[in-house]
Amino acid sequence: MGRLEFDLSGTPCLLAFSGFHRPLGIVAGSLSLTLPPWTYRRHLNTLRACTAASGANDLQLDSRQLCDAVLDAPSLADDTRRLLAPLALWWAAGGDDPLPPAPAEGEWLTLGPSDDSGGEARARLRPWSERQRLSALNASLAADGDASWFDPVTYLDGMVRASLQALDSSTGLDDLDARATAVLLNATVALNLCDDEDEALLQGGPAARECAARTLRLCQALGWTPARVWATPAIEVDRLLRMLDLVQPAAAPRPAGRRSLAEHPDATLIRIDDDPQERA
């Protein structure tokens, strides 16, 4: 914190930095500029304007447009904009310190300083539901005649708002600073997407089919989620599967191509109850 001196492409630069929740003062050569805190709402609105589809599955970011929005100084010459571009990206990204991992469900995630009193902003997250995901997807799809498009920023915002169980901060979500925004987005995405280990378990092939069959069997029998099954000690999973084999033996497969009469689509079943008391 305080004054930071460094060389910016050969130009001495001095920063008055007191945290991402405070304005950033910049002195580079004869230039003097102050950047206001870069908030969650400004970040998402700018991303929406600066991203475009690239191919079938990729998005392309117009970094120059993003830098211009961060600097917000139309009178700057092009060479000055190029000089300050790395600094603008650093400010919008909330710095370059490593981002903390997503906390366990129910635990607090520290976002960073929320004000000058020394208080820390915190968030409690939970995975969003399938209903919430479908609602965000519906809000992110638009069509105009034969043309249709997907708004990834609206989808991301929907994910954050659905996953944000509680926010302990002196500001609301839209006014979180750049560092808090980066921490929150990183943790939310990590919480709601399958990690590399899960993806490896679900790849195609015999091993993946066996994994899916074992997992779904336990989910159906116990009412668990796949995450809970996979977090259970392996020896306990073995015991559970052995117990299921005792009480739910696998049915013998019916020979291929043969069906019982009752399975015929045109069959009519008549049940006859033979009550010995009625015969008497």
C-alpha positions in Angstrom: 0.0 0.0 0.0 1.1 3.6 -0.6 3.2 4.8 -3.4 4.5 2.3 -5.9 7.3 3.2 -8.4 8.0 1.2 -11.5 9.1 1.4 -15.2 6.2 1.4 -17.7 7.8 0.6 -21.1 10.6 2.9 -20.4 8.5 5.6 -18.8 8.8 6.1 -15.0 5.4 5.6 -13.4 4.2 6.4 -9.9 1.1 4.9 -8.4 -0.8 6.1 -5.4 -2.4 2.7 -4.5 -4.4 2.2 -1.3 -6.4 -0.9 -2.3 -8.9 -1.6 -5.0 -11.7 -0.1 -3.0 -10.0 3.3 -3.2 -9.2 5.4 -6.3 -5.9 4.8 -8.0 -3.6 7.8 -8.7 -1.3 7.5 -11.7 1.6 9.8 -12.6 3.5 8.7 -15.8 5.8 11.4 -17.2 3.8 14.5 -17.6 0.5 12.6 -17.3 -1.6 12.6 -14.1 -4.7 10.5 -14.0 -7.0 9.0 -11.3 -9.0 5.8 -11.8 -12.1 5.3 -9.7 -12.7 1.8 -8.2 -13.6 -0.7 -10.9 -16.9 -2.3 -9.7 -18.6 -5.6 -10.3 -21.4 -3.9 -12.3 -19.0 -1.8 -14.5 -16.9 -4.9 -15.1 -19.8 -7.0 -16.3 -21.3 -4.3 -18.4 -18.0 -3.6 -20.1 -17.4 -7.4 -20.7 -20.7 -7.5 -22.4 -19.7 -4.7 -24.8 -16.1 -6.1 -25.3 -16.8 -9.8 -26.0 -17.9 -11.4 -29.2 -18.3 -15.0 -30.4 -15.3 -16.5 -32.1 -16.1 -19.7 -33.8 -18.6 -22.2 -32.5 -17.5 -22.4 -28.8 -15.1 -19.5 -28.2 -15.3 -15.9 -27.1 -12.9 -13.2 -28.0 -12.2 -10.2 -25.7 -11.5 -6.8 -27.2 -8.8 -5.8 -24.7 -8.3 -2.4 -26.3 -12.0 -1.5 -25.8 -11.8 -2.8 -22.2 -8.7 -0.6 -21.5 -10.5 2.4 -23.0 -13.5 1.8 -20.7 -11.2 1.5 -17.6 -9.2 4.6 -18.4 -12.4 6.5 -19.3 -10.4 9.5 -20.8 -11.4 10.1 -24.4 -8.8 12.9 -24.8 -5.8 10.5 -24.2 -3.6 10.1 -27.3 -3.3 6.6 -28.8 0.3 6.2 -27.7 -0.6 7.1 -24.1 -3.5 4.5 -24.2 -1.1 1.8 -25.4 1.4 2.8 -22.6 -1.3 2.6 -19.9 -3.0 -0.6 -21.3 -1.2 -3.1 -19.0 -2.0 -0.9 -16.0 -5.7 -0.6 -17.0 -5.9 -4.4 -17.4 -4.3 -4.9 -14.0 -6.7 -2.5 -12.4 -9.8 -4.2 -14.0 -8.5 -7.7 -13.0 -8.1 -6.8 -9.4 -4.3 -7.2 -9.5 -2.2 -10.3 -10.2 -2.1 -12.0 -6.7 -3.3 -15.6 -6.8 -7.0 -16.1 -6.3 -8.1 -18.2 -3.3 -9.9 -21.5 -4.0 -13.6 -21.9 -3.6 -14.5 -22.6 0.1 -16.5 -25.6 1.2 -20.2 -25.1 1.0 -21.4 -23.0 4.0 -18.0 -21.5 4.8 -17.2 -17.8 4.3 -15.1 -16.6 1.4 -13.0 -13.5 2.1 -13.2 -11.0 -0.7 -10.9 -8.3 0.6 -11.2 -4.9 2.3 -14.6 -3.4 2.1 -13.9 0.1 3.4 -11.2 2.2 5.1 -12.3 0.9 8.6 -10.3 -2.3 8.1 -13.4 -4.5 7.7 -13.3 -7.4 5.3 -16.0 -8.2 2.8 -17.1 -11.8 2.9 -19.5 -14.0 0.9 -21.1 -17.4 1.6 -21.8 -19.4 -1.6 -23.8 -22.5 -2.5 -24.0 -24.4 -5.8 -26.9 -23.2 -7.9 -29.8 -25.5 -8.7 -30.7 -26.9 -12.1 -33.9 -24.7 -12.0 -31.8 -21.6 -11.4 -29.4 -22.6 -14.2 -32.2 -23.1 -16.6 -33.7 -19.8 -15.6 -30.3 -18.0 -16.3 -30.0 -19.8 -19.6 -33.4 -18.7 -20.7 -32.6 -15.1 -19.7 -29.3 -15.3 -21.7 -30.8 -16.5 -25.0 -32.3 -14.0 -27.5 -33.6 -14.3 -31.0 -34.4 -11.9 -33.8 -36.0 -13.7 -36.7 -33.7 -16.5 -37.8 -30.7 -15.1 -35.8 -30.2 -16.1 -32.2 -27.4 -15.4 -29.8 -26.2 -16.2 -26.2 -25.2 -13.6 -23.7 -22.5 -15.2 -21.6 -22.3 -12.1 -19.2 -26.0 -12.4 -18.3 -25.5 -16.1 -17.7 -22.5 -15.4 -15.5 -24.3 -12.8 -13.5 -27.2 -15.2 -13.0 -24.8 -17.8 -11.7 -23.3 -15.4 -9.2 -26.7 -14.1 -7.9 -28.1 -17.6 -7.6 -25.0 -18.9 -5.8 -24.6 -15.9 -3.4 -26.2 -17.1 -0.3 -25.1 -14.2 1.9 -22.9 -11.1 1.4 -21.3 -9.4 4.4 -20.0 -6.1 3.1 -20.4 -2.4 3.5 -21.4 -2.3 -0.2 -23.8 -4.3 -2.3 -22.9 -6.8 -5.0 -22.9 -4.3 -7.8 -20.4 -2.0 -6.0 -17.8 -4.6 -5.0 -14.3 -3.6 -6.2 -12.2 -5.3 -8.8 -10.3 -7.6 -6.4 -13.5 -8.7 -4.6 -15.2 -9.2 -8.0 -12.3 -11.4 -9.3 -12.3 -13.5 -6.1 -16.1 -13.9 -6.2 -16.3 -14.8 -9.9 -13.4 -17.3 -9.6 -15.0 -19.1 -6.6 -18.5 -19.1 -8.1 -17.4 -20.7 -11.4 -15.2 -23.2 -9.6 -18.2 -24.1 -7.3 -20.6 -24.8 -10.2 -18.4 -26.5 -12.8 -17.1 -30.1 -12.8 -13.4 -30.1 -12.0 -10.8 -32.0 -14.0 -11.0 -35.1 -11.7 -14.8 -35.3 -12.2 -14.3 -34.9 -16.0 -11.8 -37.8 -16.1 -14.3 -40.1 -14.3 -17.0 -39.3 -16.8 -15.0 -39.8 -20.0 -16.4 -42.5 -22.4 -15.3 -46.1 -22.3 -16.0 -49.2 -20.2 -14.4 -47.6 -17.1 -16.6 -44.6 -17.3 -19.7 -46.7 -17.7 -18.8 -48.8 -14.7 -18.2 -45.6 -12.7 -21.5 -44.2 -13.7 -23.4 -47.4 -12.9 -21.8 -47.7 -9.4 -22.4 -44.0 -8.7 -26.0 -43.9 -9.9 -26.8 -47.2 -8.0 -25.7 -45.6 -4.7 -27.4 -42.3 -5.5 -30.7 -44.1 -6.1 -30.4 -46.4 -3.1 -29.3 -43.7 -0.6 -30.6 -40.5 -2.0 -27.1 -39.1 -2.3 -25.5 -36.8 -4.8 -22.6 -38.0 -6.9 -20.3 -35.6 -5.0 -21.2 -37.3 -1.7 -20.7 -40.7 -3.2 -17.2 -39.7 -4.5 -16.3 -38.1 -1.2 -17.1 -41.3 0.8 -14.1 -43.5 1.8 -13.6 -46.3 -0.8 -13.9 -49.0 1.8 -17.3 -47.7 2.9 -18.4 -47.7 -0.8 -17.4 -51.3 -1.1 -19.4 -52.2 2.0 -22.5 -50.4 0.7 -22.3 -52.1 -2.7 -21.9 -55.5 -1.0 -25.0 -54.8 1.1 -26.9 -53.7 -1.9 -25.9 -57.0 -3.7 -27.4 -58.9 -0.7 -30.8 -57.2 -0.7 -31.0 -56.2 -4.3 -29.5 -59.0 -6.4 -29.1 -58.1 -10.0 -31.9 -59.6 -12.2 -30.8 -62.2 -14.8 -30.8 -60.6 -18.2 -33.5 -61.7 -20.6 -32.2 -63.3 -23.8 -31.9 -60.8 -26.6 -34.8 -60.7 -29.0 -37.2 -62.5 -26.7 -40.1 -60.9 -24.9 -42.8 -62.3 -22.6 -46.4 -62.3 -23.7 -47.2 -59.6 -21.2 -44.7 -57.3 -22.8 -46.4 -57.4 -26.2 -47.9 -53.9 -27.0 -51.3 -55.3 -27.9 -51.5 -57.7 -24.9 -54.4 -57.4 -22.4 -53.8 -58.7 -18.9 -56.6 -60.3 -17.0 -56.0 -61.0 -13.3 -58.0 -63.9 -11.8 -58.1 -64.2 -8.0 -58.9 -67.7 -7.0 -60.3 -67.3 -3.4 -60.8 -70.7 -1.7 -63.5 -69.2 0.6 -65.6 -68.3 -2.4 -65.4 -71.8 -3.7 -66.6 -73.2 -0.4 
